[in-house]
Amino acid sequence: MTQADFFYRVFPPDVISNTFDFDVRQVTHNSRSMFGVFARRQIRDSECAVFLGVYPGKRRSEKEQDEKAARYAERHGVEWNAAKRRMAAYVLSLKRPDPGYVLDPTDEEGGLAPEYAAGIVLYVNENPPGAAPKASFVWNAPRSRYEVWLREAAAQDEEIYLYYGSRYFRDYPVDEELGKDEYYYNIPAESVFIEDPRGIPPALQLPPGE
């Protein structure tokens, strides 16, 4: 697959989640209950790559992010590293397109802010040992935003995994070797729109309990 293989299928700029092809469900990993993203139908190799969604968040400088972690540490009486880890759970580095800045979809407590919580890509889990990530981060230069795309075929009801990168704070096992080669792509020019009779997807519906 090359960078030129990324196409939009009737998803205009205001659509942030492809909920026709994917949905969010409850799942257990490492004895923890959480949400994950699953294929709602069989997706063939001939269809890939498939737009999954936009990575949302507020643009902050790394200094601002450190100050946010410091406020959390002071409020809760925890060590700096613990506060930094808490604040980084959903934060995406912008070091390639925007050095010195991050994309932060969380509130002051490190939980997902309500205005970003409907972004389906925020619930894509990392690949556990032995499982390959089939999704990748994509920087869409014409739209100045990070997106996530499925780049390989997926079976119906298969969970979609995404490698978060070597700098991510994690306390669980992942298979880094399976994720490194396909971690990141770039779209240098606007993608082609393909007409689709399904139209624009409905708003994301999260499982009960969110």
N, C-alpha and C positions, 0 to 999 in steps of 0.2 A: 504494500500500500504506500502511496506517495502523498505528499501534502495536497496535490491537486485532486485527490480522490474524495475530499470532503464536500458534500453537497447538503444544501438545506432542502427539506421536503415540506414546503408551504409553511415554514416557521418564520414569520416576520420578526423584526427586532423586539417587539413587545412580548413575545412568547418566551418564557424563561424555563419551562419544563415540558418535555415530550411525554405527556401522560397517556398518549395513545399506545405507545410501544412499551412503556415501563410504568411500574407503580411501586409504592412504598409499603412494606410489610414488616411485621415484627419477626425477629429472628434472634437466635442465641449464638454467640461466639465467645469462646474462652470463658464459659459459664456465666456470661453477662447477657442480659436481655437488652436488645437495642432495635433500631430500625435498620432495614437494608433495602436496596433497590433491586427489583426483579423484572425479568422480561415477561410481559403479559402474553406474548405469542412467540412462536418460533421465528427467529430472525436469521435469514440465510446469508451466507458469505457474499452473494451477489448484491445484497442490499447495503453492505457496509462500505463506508462508515456511516453510522446512524447518529444523528444529533440527539443527545440525551438531555442536556440542559445548560443553563448559564450558571457560573459560580458567582453568587451574589455577595455583597458586603460593602462596607464603608472603607474608602481609601484612607489609610493612616500612615504616617511616617513611622519608622522603626523606633524613633525616640518617643513618639506618642504612645506606641504600643507598650514600651517599657514603663512609661509613666502609669499606664492603666494597670499593669501588673503590680507596680509598687503600691498603688491605692488598694488593690485587692489584698496584698500581703499585710498592709497596715490594718485594714478592716477586720481581717480574720486571724491575725496573729500567726501567720505561717511564714516559712522561709521563702526567700526570693525564687529559688528554683521551682518550688511547688506552685507558687503563684504564676510564674512564667509558663509552666506546663499547663496550668488550668486555662490561661488566657490564649494559649496557642492551639487548643483542640480543633478549632475550625478555621484558623487563620491560614490564608494562602499567600505565599511570598510572591511579590511582583518583581523580583530581582532581575529577570530578563527584560521585560518591556519597560519597567519603571523602577530602576535601582533605588534602594533606600526606602521603599514603601511596601505595604502589605494590604491585603484585602481582608477585612474583619467583619464577619456577619454576626458578632456576638454583642451582648449587653455588658454592663459593668461587672456582672457576676460570671461571665464566661459562657452563659447559656445563649442559645440562638435568639436573636432579637426578633420580635414579632413580624417586622416588616420584611425579614429575609427567610423566615422559617418555612415558607412554601416552596423554596428552591429544592427540587428533587435531588440535585447532585450533592447536597449537603448530607444525604443519608447513604451515599455509596460507601461501602466498607472496603478496607484493604484486604488483599488476598492472603488467606492463611497459608501455612506451609503446605506445599504440594498443589496449590491452586494458582493458576495463571490469571493475572489481571487482563480483562478483555476491553477495558476502557482506558482512555488516556486524556490528559489535560491538553487543551488546544488553545493557543492564543490567537484570537480572531482579530487581526490587525485593523481591518476596515471598520469593525464595530468596537474596537478598543475594549475588549473584554475577554475574560477567560471562560471557556466552555469545557464540557466533558462530552466525549464521543465514544460510542461503542465501535470498535474497529475489527471485531471478529464475530462470527456467527454465534448465536446463543439459543439454547433450547427454551421452549415455553416453561415458565416458572423457575428458570435458572437465576441464581443471584449473580449480579454483576459486580465485579471487583475492580478497584482502582488503586494503583500504587501511589502513595503520597509523597515519595521522594526520600532521599537519604538523610535529610536534615530534620525530618518530622520527629517530635517527641512522642515516643510510644512505649508502652509497658506490656506489650503482647507480641507474640511471634508472627512474623510475616516472611514470605519468600522473596527477599530482595532481588535475587538473581533473575527471577522470572519477570520482574517489573522494570529493571533498569533500561533495557533496550527500547522499550516503547513508552517511556514515561511522558514525553512531551512532544507536541507538534506545533506548527505555526501555519496559519492561513494568511498568506501575503496579499491576496486579492479577494474581492467579494465572491462568495460562492454562488453557484447556479441554483435558482429556484426551480423545483420540479412540481408541477401541478399535481395535487392529490385530492381525490373526491371526498376524503374524510374531513377536509376543512381544518380549522384551527382547533387544537385540543382544549378540553374543558379545564377549569381550575383544578389544581392538585387537591386530591382528597386524601388526607392522612388517616392511618388506622386509628381506631379508638384508643384513647390513652394519651395521645399527644396534647 
